[in-house]
Amino acid sequence: MSKYEPLWEHVKQDSRDSFRLSFDEIQTIAGIPIDHSFLKYKKELTAYGYQVGKISMKEQNVLFNKITRSPS
């Protein structure tokens, strides 16, 4: 199980196409502070229907975007 699993589950439950969470909110949800390893783990999120958009160090937040599948 990923150390960010609680965060991925939280993001998956959100119905918005795009939203931001602060680093503090992420720490509360995941139970751990966001750190450099987040860059490696963020790839796991695609399995939950979302992807990490932008990570803002200045604003201390992360943008999450729902993955939209184009019809085949």
Beta strands, then each sheet from edge to edge (+ up, - down):
strand 1: 18-22
strand 2: 50-56
strand 3: 61-66
sheet 1: 1+ 3- 2+
end
